[in-house]
Every structure is written in C-alpha cells, then in structure tokens.
C-alpha cells in the first residue's frame, strides 16, 4: 500500500511539473489568428512570414511568428488579440555592444558566437531594448545560451545539450 501511495505521489508531482511548462505547437501560417497576422504585417510591412507556433503555458496562450525582414530573421511574440510583447532580432556578432563582447570574452575566452539576438520588450506599444541573447560554443565544445544587459552584465546562462548526441546515447 505504501508503495502505491509513493508511486501515486511521484506521478502527481511529475504531472504538476510537466503541466507548468510551456507547450509549443507548430502552426500553419494560414491558421494564425487574423489579429496576430495583421499585427505582424503592420509592424513589419515588408517582411515575409516564415513560420509560426502557438505556445501554451497553463491558461496563457502566446504566438511566436518567425519572419524574414530584409534578410534578417526576427521572432515576434504576440498575444492572441495581436499585441506584440517581444521582438527577437538576429544581429551580427560584430554589432553587439562593446560591453557585451568584452563580458563574453572574459567569461568564455576563445568561444565562437553562433547566434546573436537583440531582444526588445514591448509594453503598451512602446519598444525598449531588454537584453541580448547569444548562443556560443566554447573552446571545450560546450554550447551555452547567455543573456546579457547592454552594459555587459550576464543575467542568465544555460548550457545547451546536443539533443542529437543525447538521443544517440539513448539508443546505445
């Protein structure tokens, strides 16, 4: 009986933890809510819509629309009623602020930057730079996603595991 209760408790905790995570579902562009598509087209009139996803976390639903604007990849996060909440714009590593580059060089010497993004938060229609997000590979071949302020302060670091390698290990 104790074993059954323990198993039920573990299962319940796992279910609660899993339900707290955001679920992302790819969405055909023609299935985007009109308000979402219109908001992206209004803010980026010359952009080409590339792909979309719907993210659900509990009761909260948000759409992520990937666009190409002048050859630049941009991810736009929106509410179901078409309010833009976040813009992630890919930039060249050379365009990162000097303070950001110095902070990365100090913490990750000899690392190679794979992706750099300028992340803009949108509140009440006003856009303001929030942080920079960089994916880099260290000299030890470890991949990290690093978030930094424009002043070069590292606010978050996450090691990215190579999912292909992990699934290969699982098969052995």
VEXKOL-497319 format. One line per 8 residues: number of its first residue (from 1); their letters; for each residue x, y, z of N, C-alpha, C. Coordinates in Angstrom, 3 decimals, padded with zeros to 6 digits, always signed. Layout:
! VEXKOL-497319
NUM	A	X,Y,Z,X,Y,Z,X,Y,Z | ...
//
This chain:
! VEXKOL-497319
1	XXXXXXXX	+000.830,-001.198,+000.000,+000.000,+000.000,+000.000,+000.875,+001.263,+000.000 | +001.923,+001.256,+000.834,+002.814,+002.410,+000.897,+003.468,+002.646,-000.460 | +003.837,+001.549,-001.107,+004.483,+001.658,-002.418,+003.534,+002.313,-003.423 | +002.252,+001.931,-003.376,+001.265,+002.522,-004.294,+001.103,+004.012,-004.010 | +001.058,+004.379,-002.729,+000.918,+005.793,-002.370,+002.137,+006.586,-002.811 | +003.318,+006.018,-002.602,+004.553,+006.688,-003.003,+004.581,+006.873,-004.524 | +004.198,+005.834,-005.253,+004.160,+005.907,-006.718,+003.156,+006.964,-007.172 | +001.995,+006.989,-006.535,+000.976,+007.986,-006.889,+001.479,+009.400,-006.602
9	XXXXXXXX	+002.180,+009.574,-005.489,+002.711,+010.899,-005.143,+003.751,+011.345,-006.159 | +004.654,+010.445,-006.532,+005.680,+010.778,-007.526,+005.025,+011.126,-008.856 | +004.035,+010.353,-009.259,+003.333,+010.604,-010.520,+002.644,+011.968,-010.491 | +002.007,+012.296,-009.373,+001.316,+013.583,-009.243,+002.300,+014.742,-009.344 | +003.438,+014.641,-008.667,+004.457,+015.691,-008.734,+004.956,+015.840,-010.165 | +005.227,+014.729,-010.832,+005.699,+014.773,-012.223,+004.664,+015.429,-013.125 | +003.406,+015.130,-012.893,+002.332,+015.709,-013.705,+002.235,+017.212,-013.487 | +002.345,+017.655,-012.242,+002.285,+019.082,-011.928,+003.468,+019.809,-012.557
17	XXXXXXXX	+004.662,+019.243,-012.448,+005.854,+019.864,-013.032,+005.711,+019.942,-014.541 | +005.268,+018.875,-015.169,+005.123,+018.852,-016.628,+004.070,+019.842,-017.096 | +002.981,+019.994,-016.341,+001.921,+020.903,-016.780,+002.324,+022.362,-016.634 | +003.342,+022.656,-015.815,+003.806,+024.024,-015.636,+004.679,+024.518,-016.774 | +005.121,+023.632,-017.621,+005.989,+024.013,-018.729,+005.172,+024.493,-019.913 | +005.820,+025.294,-020.725,+005.169,+025.785,-021.936,+005.207,+024.699,-023.005 | +004.064,+024.463,-023.630,+003.984,+023.542,-024.756,+003.968,+024.369,-026.021 | +004.808,+023.989,-026.986,+004.868,+024.716,-028.250,+004.377,+023.806,-029.358
25	XXXXXXXX	+003.472,+024.334,-030.155,+002.893,+023.573,-031.254,+003.063,+024.368,-032.542 | +003.704,+023.746,-033.534,+003.853,+024.398,-034.846,+002.462,+024.687,-035.388 | +002.360,+025.790,-036.108,+001.067,+026.224,-036.613,+001.214,+026.669,-038.060 | +000.402,+026.121,-038.970,+000.466,+026.611,-040.358,+000.134,+028.106,-040.380 | +000.822,+028.853,-041.240,+000.612,+030.305,-041.294,-000.841,+030.672,-041.559 | -001.536,+029.861,-042.356,-002.937,+030.181,-042.658,-003.875,+029.902,-041.477 | -003.354,+029.327,-040.400,-004.163,+029.069,-039.201,-003.908,+030.106,-038.101 | -003.034,+031.073,-038.390,-002.791,+032.147,-037.421,-004.052,+032.983,-037.253
33	XXXXXXXX	-004.372,+033.392,-036.027,-005.500,+034.310,-035.864,-005.252,+035.582,-036.683 | -006.306,+036.122,-037.275,-006.198,+037.308,-038.132,-005.524,+038.462,-037.387 | -005.884,+038.669,-036.131,-005.303,+039.772,-035.345,-003.788,+039.616,-035.207 | -003.313,+038.387,-035.070,-001.878,+038.119,-034.930,-001.163,+038.409,-036.247 | -001.678,+037.839,-037.337,-001.065,+038.051,-038.657,-001.077,+039.532,-039.031 | -002.193,+040.205,-038.786,-002.305,+041.632,-039.121,-001.312,+042.481,-038.330 | -001.130,+042.163,-037.047,-000.204,+042.932,-036.204,+001.234,+042.788,-036.705 | +001.610,+041.576,-037.100,+002.969,+041.353,-037.613,+003.154,+042.113,-038.922
41	XXXXXXXX	+002.159,+042.029,-039.810,+002.253,+042.711,-041.113,+002.277,+044.233,-040.951 | +001.556,+044.740,-039.946,+001.540,+046.185,-039.713,+002.903,+046.662,-039.199 | +003.484,+045.913,-038.253,+004.771,+046.321,-037.662,+005.937,+046.099,-038.631 | +005.853,+045.037,-039.439,+006.914,+044.687,-040.393,+006.301,+044.530,-041.784 | +005.908,+045.639,-042.434,+005.152,+045.571,-043.691,+005.879,+044.890,-044.855 | +007.200,+044.910,-044.871,+007.940,+044.314,-045.990,+008.423,+042.895,-045.684 | +008.106,+042.404,-044.512,+008.614,+041.100,-044.078,+007.835,+039.943,-044.693 | +008.534,+038.822,-044.792,+007.924,+037.572,-045.250,+007.693,+036.696,-044.020
49	XXXXXXXX	+006.454,+036.243,-043.827,+006.164,+035.334,-042.726,+006.735,+033.967,-043.079 | +007.536,+033.395,-042.179,+008.231,+032.136,-042.450,+007.555,+030.959,-041.758 | +007.321,+031.089,-040.448,+006.669,+030.013,-039.702,+006.031,+030.580,-038.446 | +005.197,+029.749,-037.823,+004.509,+030.194,-036.617,+004.344,+029.027,-035.651 | +004.184,+029.379,-034.389,+003.935,+028.388,-033.351,+003.010,+029.006,-032.312 | +002.265,+028.139,-031.649,+001.407,+028.570,-030.556,+001.989,+027.958,-029.285 | +002.254,+028.801,-028.301,+002.799,+028.332,-027.030,+001.724,+028.450,-025.965 | +001.552,+027.374,-025.215,+000.564,+027.353,-024.149,+001.258,+027.018,-022.841
57	XXXXXXXX	+001.037,+027.861,-021.849,+001.560,+027.603,-020.509,+000.408,+027.815,-019.542 | -000.142,+026.719,-019.058,-001.338,+026.804,-018.228,-002.474,+027.365,-019.068 | -003.047,+028.471,-018.627,-004.139,+029.125,-019.361,-003.632,+030.160,-020.362 | -002.346,+030.498,-020.275,-001.774,+031.562,-021.111,-001.389,+031.031,-022.495 | -001.865,+031.714,-023.524,-001.547,+031.361,-024.912,-000.790,+032.523,-025.540 | +000.274,+032.196,-026.253,+001.057,+033.214,-026.950,+001.479,+032.647,-028.300 | +001.602,+033.517,-029.277,+002.016,+033.099,-030.615,+003.420,+033.611,-030.885 | +004.222,+032.769,-031.545,+005.555,+033.163,-031.983,+005.565,+033.060,-033.499
65	XXXXXXXX	+005.816,+034.189,-034.147,+005.845,+034.236,-035.604,+007.269,+034.578,-036.033 | +007.842,+033.726,-036.868,+009.181,+033.968,-037.401,+009.038,+034.608,-038.768 | +009.764,+035.711,-038.954,+009.706,+036.433,-040.229,+011.122,+036.679,-040.742 | +011.207,+037.023,-042.004,+012.464,+037.493,-042.610,+012.171,+038.906,-043.086 | +012.950,+039.860,-042.606,+012.765,+041.255,-042.987,+014.103,+041.772,-043.503 | +014.198,+041.934,-044.808,+015.461,+042.369,-045.404,+016.571,+041.355,-045.171 | +016.225,+040.077,-045.170,+017.208,+039.018,-044.959,+017.527,+038.747,-043.500 | +016.921,+039.495,-042.601,+017.178,+039.334,-041.167,+016.055,+038.514,-040.545
73	XXXXXXXX	+016.450,+037.500,-039.740,+015.469,+036.656,-039.054,+015.000,+037.371,-037.792 | +013.680,+037.421,-037.639,+013.085,+038.064,-036.468,+011.976,+037.159,-035.941 | +011.964,+036.940,-034.615,+010.871,+036.221,-033.964,+010.024,+037.255,-033.237 | +008.719,+037.190,-033.473,+007.793,+038.137,-032.860,+006.834,+037.353,-031.971 | +006.745,+037.734,-030.695,+005.822,+037.102,-029.752,+004.602,+038.005,-029.612 | +003.412,+037.367,-029.681,+002.171,+038.136,-029.624,+001.119,+037.430,-028.779 | +000.206,+038.231,-028.237,-000.957,+037.686,-027.549,-001.980,+037.279,-028.615 | -002.976,+036.466,-028.254,-003.984,+036.054,-029.240,-004.738,+037.220,-029.885
81	XXXXXXXX	-004.821,+038.364,-029.193,-005.527,+039.511,-029.778,-004.599,+040.426,-030.584 | -003.354,+039.979,-030.814,-002.466,+040.708,-031.714,-001.562,+041.749,-031.076 | -001.417,+041.729,-029.764,-000.491,+042.671,-029.116,+000.912,+042.059,-029.133 | +001.861,+042.794,-029.703,+003.247,+042.338,-029.726,+003.825,+042.534,-028.327 | +004.453,+041.467,-027.792,+005.027,+041.542,-026.448,+006.551,+041.499,-026.458 | +007.133,+040.870,-027.497,+008.576,+040.695,-027.550,+009.028,+040.559,-028.998 | +010.188,+041.131,-029.305,+010.781,+041.017,-030.644,+012.226,+040.565,-030.464 | +012.562,+039.430,-031.074,+013.934,+038.913,-031.033,+014.512,+039.038,-032.436
89	XXXXXXXX	+015.467,+039.949,-032.596,+016.045,+040.240,-033.911,+017.474,+039.719,-033.979 | +017.726,+038.851,-034.956,+019.075,+038.318,-035.127,+019.991,+039.431,-035.627 | +021.171,+039.525,-035.010,+022.150,+040.532,-035.419,+023.507,+039.850,-035.610 | +024.389,+040.518,-036.314,+025.751,+040.002,-036.490,+026.511,+040.170,-035.177 | +027.401,+039.234,-034.879,+028.186,+039.307,-033.641,+028.955,+040.624,-033.548 | +029.414,+041.139,-034.695,+030.169,+042.401,-034.699,+029.297,+043.591,-034.295 | +027.974,+043.424,-034.345,+027.064,+044.505,-033.981,+026.676,+044.502,-032.502 | +027.183,+043.521,-031.751,+026.928,+043.515,-030.307,+027.651,+044.705,-029.674
97	XXXXXXXX	+027.074,+045.301,-028.629,+027.768,+046.397,-027.952,+029.123,+045.927,-027.413 | +030.065,+046.843,-027.349,+031.413,+046.545,-026.875,+031.395,+045.909,-025.486 | +030.541,+046.412,-024.597,+030.465,+045.882,-023.227,+030.020,+044.419,-023.230 | +029.123,+044.061,-024.130,+028.640,+042.679,-024.240,+029.766,+041.777,-024.735 | +030.455,+042.223,-025.773,+031.567,+041.447,-026.334,+032.664,+041.231,-025.294 | +033.003,+042.284,-024.541,+034.038,+042.170,-023.502,+033.630,+041.170,-022.419 | +032.375,+041.229,-021.996,+031.891,+040.311,-020.958,+031.950,+038.860,-021.445 | +031.571,+038.638,-022.694,+031.620,+037.283,-023.251,+033.056,+036.794,-023.382
105	XXXXXXXX	+033.949,+037.670,-023.848,+035.366,+037.302,-023.988,+035.987,+036.958,-022.631 | +035.590,+037.696,-021.597,+036.139,+037.453,-020.262,+035.659,+036.116,-019.694 | +034.382,+035.829,-019.873,+033.809,+034.598,-019.298,+034.062,+033.378,-020.180 | +034.060,+033.568,-021.495,+034.213,+032.454,-022.438,+035.333,+032.754,-023.440 | +036.600,+032.738,-022.981,+037.692,+033.036,-023.912,+037.727,+032.006,-025.042 | +038.011,+032.477,-026.232,+038.127,+031.637,-027.430,+036.809,+030.981,-027.850 | +035.686,+031.473,-027.343,+034.383,+030.940,-027.758,+034.005,+031.511,-029.120 | +033.164,+030.774,-029.827,+032.662,+031.218,-031.119,+031.178,+031.526,-030.982
113	XXXXXXXX	+030.790,+032.717,-031.388,+029.378,+033.096,-031.326,+028.671,+032.509,-032.540 | +027.621,+031.724,-032.274,+026.840,+031.097,-033.346,+025.624,+031.942,-033.712 | +024.965,+032.499,-032.694,+023.771,+033.326,-032.910,+023.798,+034.475,-031.912 | +023.461,+035.665,-032.385,+023.323,+036.829,-031.506,+021.973,+037.471,-031.805 | +021.247,+037.795,-030.742,+019.935,+038.426,-030.909,+019.800,+039.630,-029.987 | +019.104,+040.623,-030.509,+018.737,+041.808,-029.747,+017.281,+041.581,-029.354 | +016.996,+041.555,-028.058,+015.647,+041.255,-027.587,+014.995,+042.535,-027.080 | +013.876,+042.873,-027.706,+013.148,+044.094,-027.397,+011.820,+043.736,-026.745
121	XXXXXXXX	+011.563,+044.324,-025.596,+010.298,+044.120,-024.893,+009.324,+045.202,-025.355 | +008.076,+044.817,-025.543,+007.060,+045.774,-025.983,+005.990,+045.871,-024.894 | +005.829,+047.075,-024.356,+004.832,+047.329,-023.318,+003.982,+048.514,-023.745 | +002.684,+048.309,-023.804,+001.751,+049.363,-024.229,+002.162,+049.974,-025.564 | +002.642,+049.134,-026.476,+003.022,+049.594,-027.808,+004.383,+050.261,-027.889 | +005.054,+050.425,-026.746,+006.379,+051.062,-026.739,+007.464,+049.989,-026.700 | +008.423,+050.102,-027.622,+009.512,+049.137,-027.719,+010.744,+049.650,-026.983 | +011.355,+048.764,-026.193,+012.580,+049.119,-025.465,+013.499,+047.904,-025.424
129	XXXXXXXX	+014.772,+048.132,-025.719,+015.751,+047.055,-025.661,+015.725,+046.442,-024.264 | +015.601,+045.120,-024.193,+015.546,+044.430,-022.905,+016.889,+043.765,-022.591 | +017.405,+042.979,-023.539,+018.684,+042.305,-023.338,+019.196,+041.747,-024.659 | +020.401,+041.192,-024.601,+020.987,+040.492,-025.745,+021.047,+039.016,-025.391 | +020.798,+038.177,-026.384,+020.865,+036.732,-026.190,+021.872,+036.180,-027.188 | +022.830,+035.417,-026.683,+023.908,+034.903,-027.523,+024.027,+033.396,-027.323 | +024.132,+032.671,-028.423,+024.442,+031.240,-028.367,+025.884,+031.118,-028.821 | +026.699,+030.496,-027.966,+028.120,+030.378,-028.295,+028.624,+028.970,-028.016
137	XXXXXXXX	+029.746,+028.637,-028.652,+030.408,+027.355,-028.434,+031.790,+027.657,-027.869 | +032.080,+027.067,-026.713,+033.359,+027.312,-026.047,+034.472,+026.496,-026.701 | +035.695,+026.783,-026.284,+036.855,+026.034,-026.778,+036.737,+024.553,-026.415 | +035.971,+024.253,-025.353,+035.755,+022.867,-024.914,+034.576,+022.217,-025.636 | +034.044,+022.893,-026.639,+032.926,+022.397,-027.466,+031.607,+022.298,-026.694 | +031.443,+023.126,-025.672,+030.177,+023.197,-024.946,+029.394,+024.375,-025.506 | +028.084,+024.198,-025.628,+027.219,+025.245,-026.165,+026.443,+025.893,-025.024 | +026.460,+027.223,-024.995,+025.746,+027.973,-023.970,+024.856,+029.029,-024.612
145	XXXXXXXX	+023.718,+029.277,-023.957,+022.869,+030.413,-024.307,+023.061,+031.406,-023.163 | +023.485,+032.612,-023.507,+023.812,+033.617,-022.499,+022.965,+034.863,-022.740 | +022.352,+035.367,-021.672,+021.587,+036.616,-021.748,+022.374,+037.690,-021.011 | +022.475,+038.856,-021.659,+023.252,+039.961,-021.090,+022.519,+041.285,-021.263 | +022.779,+042.203,-020.335,+022.275,+043.565,-020.488,+023.157,+044.285,-021.504 | +022.719,+045.438,-021.963,+023.510,+046.234,-022.907,+024.825,+046.682,-022.274 | +024.859,+046.729,-020.938,+026.072,+047.122,-020.218,+027.042,+045.952,-020.034 | +026.654,+044.761,-020.488,+027.540,+043.605,-020.416,+027.381,+042.737,-019.185
153	XXXXXXXX	+026.343,+042.970,-018.392,+026.111,+042.138,-017.208,+025.399,+040.857,-017.644 | +025.991,+039.713,-017.303,+025.375,+038.423,-017.630,+024.257,+038.174,-016.629 | +023.036,+037.987,-017.140,+021.885,+037.794,-016.263,+021.417,+036.347,-016.217 | +021.752,+035.579,-017.246,+021.321,+034.181,-017.290,+022.243,+033.394,-018.217 | +022.567,+032.183,-017.808,+023.393,+031.291,-018.622,+022.776,+029.903,-018.570 | +022.637,+029.283,-019.734,+022.085,+027.931,-019.794,+022.919,+027.099,-020.758 | +023.398,+025.956,-020.253,+024.140,+025.061,-021.145,+023.142,+024.314,-022.010 | +023.411,+024.291,-023.291,+022.547,+023.595,-024.245,+023.178,+022.253,-024.566
161	XXXXXXXX	+022.457,+021.199,-024.266,+022.937,+019.859,-024.592,+022.642,+019.592,-026.053 | +023.534,+018.865,-026.697,+023.318,+018.485,-028.093,+022.289,+017.365,-028.103 | +021.055,+017.698,-028.510,+019.965,+016.729,-028.475,+020.226,+015.536,-029.383 | +020.927,+015.750,-030.486,+021.248,+014.640,-031.386,+022.172,+013.652,-030.685 | +023.195,+014.184,-029.995,+024.125,+013.310,-029.277,+023.404,+012.578,-028.155 | +022.524,+013.291,-027.435,+021.795,+012.681,-026.330,+020.919,+011.534,-026.822 | +020.220,+011.732,-027.946,+019.351,+010.673,-028.455,+020.181,+009.508,-028.993 | +021.393,+009.784,-029.483,+022.296,+008.717,-029.932,+022.710,+007.874,-028.722
169	XXXX	+023.020,+008.541,-027.596,+023.411,+007.824,-026.384,+022.276,+006.922,-025.909 | +021.038,+007.441,-025.992,+019.881,+006.677,-025.542,+019.699,+005.401,-026.352 | +020.096,+005.429,-027.616,+019.909,+004.277,-028.495,+020.945,+003.187,-028.247 | +022.057,+003.550,-027.612,+023.136,+002.566,-027.383,+022.835,+001.652,-026.226
//
